[in-house]
Amino acid sequence: MSAMVVQEAVALPPYVRVHISERGRTYFRFEASTKMRSNKFPISSLPLGTDLAAAIDKYNREVLPHLDDWRQNRLIAPIQDGPLYATLSWASETYKKTIRYQHLAEITKKTNDRAIVRTCRHVIQSGIFAGQRFGDVPLSELTPALADQFYEEYLVTKTDKDGKTSYKERSPLARNDIRILRTMLNAINRKHGRLFHNENPFKGIFMPHKAKGPAAVNLLQLATFVRTADMMGLSSISAIVLYAWEMQARVSHFPFEAKVEHYRPEGHGDEILVRAEKVGDERYFRLFDDDYEPLYPALIQRLDALKRNRTSGPLFVCEQSASGHPEAWKCDDLRKAIAGICKAAGLPNLTLTQFRTGGLTEAGAAGLTTTQIMSQSMHKNEQTVQIYIEKNQEVTLQGQTLRLKWRRNKARRGIDIVT
């Protein structure tokens, strides 16, 4: 049926247009006039589907109330310049005005912003929205099926000449971006309501790809790295990796912003202040036990040498800074220096995150409870801690040792045990 035949057979509502796809499929769409757009009508365009009755019903529910109010010059929807109202891109801007977003740490806000921009820029490959940016999809049309399709496409990086798709090692990125989108829509829906017909389309999305991140640093690698850094005259980097390992501190903050006054300051002579910028927390940790034995001997030795008699300035002073003008490490310089130490030590290229994960892994292998680990690392929930604690050989070895001890106790009570 052509567009002309449809229009002659049925009187379409105002501003509803009939379109014929390249494959001959008929679909309906609301398209605001130029005058309406210039007067900031809240809906610029809206897909209405392929069924005429369903299209008219959707028009009556979603467009007609706005049209009636617009004609009376009292719009009920908030009007904004920028993205189309009630699209994913609009949602990303609206999310920044919610309480949930405003209470995030600054570094988390930046992470979320980058993730949302990445997803909004994705161009849909198939379906009725093929060729459109994901950010231009109306939330009312964002179904669970489209969310599943988006996730699968988001993983694909290329198609070879035989038509087979390959997946880039970006599964953690994709999974994290989906979680951010889900959180964003939950926050917006609480503020505006009825943005999508049912529940959040990203709720329950199946994400089977679980690419494993870089392995945690082990004790042997830590010792090799620290000794090599010391021999190269980079004791500040030795202190940085020991700090990441022992204090299990987030690496986005302390190497560049830790101050001398954070370490053994007046009033806290035997303590160190650890800040967790991401979760907006900070805490003093003791450096010695009740018998005044050092809890972190290697770290304390190096921090004392870095601080000396200084009362201000950066704690982790870059050895490349000018004499008499101590400066903190810059991110790129620190990354290159760590890579150089790894190469000299015959180690794989390690990151500060891997050293922090190594400290968390050691805590798990040593039998610390989740509460004890969270107290040191300042994580907010147990599920997040489990992401960092690897199920490695040390944990397995300790578990089996406990089982053998239990068997020996059984054997002493006369129970026949197979050994």
C-alpha positions, 0 to 999 in steps of 0.5 A: 500500500503506497503512502498516497493510498493510505492517506486517501483511505484514512484521515491521518491525525495532524502532523502524522506522515506515512513513509515507505522504506527501501524494502517497501515497508510502510511506517508512520511517524509524527513530524512537528512543523517548522513553526512548532520546532521554532517555538520549541515544541517538546517532541520534534519527531516520534516513530509511531510504528507500522500498524495504523491503529497502534500508531493512532493510539500512540499519537493520542497518548503521547503527542495529542496532550502536548499538542493541545497544550501547545495550542493554548501556549502552556506547555506541560513538558520542560523545554530545553535547547540541545538534545530532543526531549525524552531521548537518551542524549536528553537523559544524559543531560537531565541525569546531571541534575539529579541528586544521585549524580550530584552526590557522586565523587568528581572522578566518578562523574567524569567516568560516567560522563565518558561512558554515556557519551561513548554509548550515545555516539554508537550508530545502530547497525540494524532494525528500524533505527539503523543508521541512527545514533543510540543517543537519538533513540526515544526512551519510549522506543528503547525496549529490552530487545533494543538494549540487548541488540545494542550490547551485542553491537557495542562489543563488535569491533570488526567483521572479517572478509568471510563475514565473521564477527570478532570481539575486542577485549572490551567486555569490562568496558561494555559491562560497566557502560551498561551499568551506568546507563541502567543507573542513569535511567533509574535516576531520571525515571524517579524524577520524571516518571513514565519515560518508558512503558514498562521497567528499565530496558537495561534491567536484567540484560544478559552480558555473558562476556567476562574478559579477565583483567590484568593479573594481580601482582604477586609478592615475588614481583613486588619484591623484584620491582621494589629492589630494581626501583631502589637500585635505579634511584627511584625510591619514590616509585618504590614507596608508591607501589608499596603504598598501593599494595599495603594501603590498598589505595585507589591509584587515581589520587594518591601518587599525585595529590598526597601531601607531606602533612598527610603522613605522621602529621602533628596530632597524628604522629604515628598515623597516615591519612588515606583518601579515597576520592572515588567514594568520598572517604578519608581515614587515618590508619595506624602505622604501629601496633600496640607494642610499637612494632611497625605494621608496614616496615618497608613503606614506613622506611621509604616514606620517612626518607621522602618526608625528611624534615619537610612540612609541606609539599608533595609526599611522593616527590618526583626524582626528576624535579629540580633541586630545592623545588620538590614536585609530584609525579605527573601521570604520564611520567609516572607511567613511563617510569614504571614501564622502564623499571618493569623492563629493567627487572624483567617483569611484564608491564605492570600498572599501579592498579595491579599492585593494589589488586595484589594487596587485596588478593594477599588480604584474601589469601591470608584469610581476612574477612570481607569486613576487614578488607573493606575497612582497609580498602574503604570499599562501600559494598561486599560485591565490589570487593569480590571483583578484586579478590582473585580465586588464586593458587594461594587461596586454594592452597590455604583452603586445602590446608585447612581441610587436611587439618580437619581430617587429621583431627577426625583421624585422631578420634578414630575415624578412618581417613583415606590419605 
